[in-house]
Amino acid sequence: MRRRRLVAAVTVGVIVAGVVSGVLMAGRMGSGRDAKRTVQGRKQPEQTPAAQTKSPSKEAAAVKRFVKLGYPLWCGGHKGKYVALTFDDGPGPYTTRYALKIFRQFHTRVTWFLVGRLLSSYPGVPRKELAFGPLGDHTWSHPYLPALTFGSIATQIASAQNAIEKTSGRPVTLFRPPYGARTAMIDAEAKSLGMLEVLWSIDSLDSQGADWNGITREVLSNVRTGSVVLFHENRGQTIRALKFNILPALRKRGFKTVTIPELLLKNPPSLKQLKAGPAGC
């Protein structure tokens, strides 16, 4: 009788010990998982496959593909109703006061080509411009590049690229030579720095003194699918033409404004177009 009671007591003890052990083990495992989630949560609050794999954007990949082709870009393709508005010679005095408000109103996407030496005069402007499109290199001091030595050309382009990247915190992969003046040497230097050379198919003539009606007429009479339009950020007449005429008319005609990288992704030119230069537009 005593033996049976002893065996029963031992059995119950084993069972109880097992249950307690299991509970404690489960608690430790649960605590480990919770701790792991907490640590990971602090490092990556929104841990998703996309966040873990930081691959280049499709737009960046499109620009890189065209850089490798080695031809300047004059316009986009002939499909869809996309137009790229580009602005040289910034940052300037009209941008934050007028241009950005207008672009926000019309949901306008643009591309900016900045002069390196002007960044210190408008230190907060480039980051604000990024909300509407990428920043491109327009050299350090806007010289006529073909008249310079190779060393001076390289310095003008690289200095601006470095300054814009430092100011904006973004890579600069687009380049526009002042006055559109280029040579094989300039083309090669831009490509060696990983930048696509961007020209234009429509000159708004704002830098040549056209008034706001003249700017409007030049743009709207020539715009078509894939157009790359040249404006200047520091021209008051340009801002007026955009607000009252050009942007409302583009919207009415069904055009969608895009950045240069967006144009390359949504409506890229063919290789035949690239080789034809401005005639391919």
C-alpha positions, 0 to 999 in steps of 0.5 A: 500500500505504501509502495503504491502511494509512493509510486503515485506521488512520484508520478504526480511530481514528474507530471507537475515538474514537466508542466512547470518546465514546459510553461517556463520554457514557453515563457523564455521562448516567447520572451526571446521572440518578443525581445527579437521583435523589439530589437528589430523594431528599433532598427527597422520600424517598417521591416518589409522585403522592399526596405531590406533590399535597397535596389535602385529605382526604375527611373535611376536604372533608366537614366543609367541605361541611357548614360551607357548608350552615350548619346545626348538626350534631346527629347522623349519618344512618340507615345503618350502625352508626356512633356518634360519642363526643364529649368536652367541657371538656378537656384534663383530668386523667383523659385520659392516665392512664385514657381513652387507655389504654381507647380504645386497648384498644377501638380507639375513635375520638372527637372532643375539644372543648377549652377554650382556657385549659386548654391551658397546664395540660395542654400535652402532652395535645392532641397525644396526643388527636389519635391518637384523633380531631380537636380541636374548639373549646369557647371560651376559658373556657367562658362562656354565650355568649348573655349576651356581646356580639358582640365577646366572643363572637368573641374567645372562639371565635377565641382558642380556635381559634387556641390549639388550632391552635398547640398541635396543629399542625392546623386546627380546623374543629369548634366546640361552644358551652358548654352547647349554648347558641347564637344566630344570631349564634353560628352565624354567627361559627362559620361565618365561622371555617370551623367546623362547629357540633356539638351532640349527640343523646344527653346522657350526663348526666355533667356533671349528676352522674349516677353511672357506672350512670346514665351507662351507662343514659342512653347505652345506652338511647338509642344508635342509628345516627348518634348523637352522644353528649355526654361530658365529659373531666374526669369520673371516673365517665364513664371508669368507665362507658365502660370497664366498660359502654358500650364493651363493649356498643357492641362487642357490639351491632355499633356502630363508633365514629367521629369527627365528620368520619368520621361525615360521610363514612360516614353523613352526615345528609340536608339534611332532617335538618339542617333538622329539628335534634334532631327529625331524629335 
